[in-house]
Amino acid sequence: MVINRCAFVCSAVPASASKPPQPQPQPAPARPVTDEDVADMHDMFPDIEVEVIKSVLEANRGDKDATINNLLQMQS
């Protein structure tokens, strides 16, 4: 009987052991949230309170596209 040693050895070593750890992606630097940003968003979402809009903008680090997507999800 012949034992396939490669299958045994290869399966005994986890795939992650052969690769060096990957660096974690760094979040984009925070963009300061201005009153103008909040006012622009409030013009698009007049039914949402200003403080909620400001909080969402800050949570998204000033990213307007992400904020718009979050606010749209909140409305549905």
Protein Blocks (a to p, Z undefined) as FASTA:
>chain_A
ZZdfklmmmmmpcfklmpccdddddddddddddfklmmmmmmmmmmbcfklmmmmmmmnn
opaklmmmmmmmmmZZ
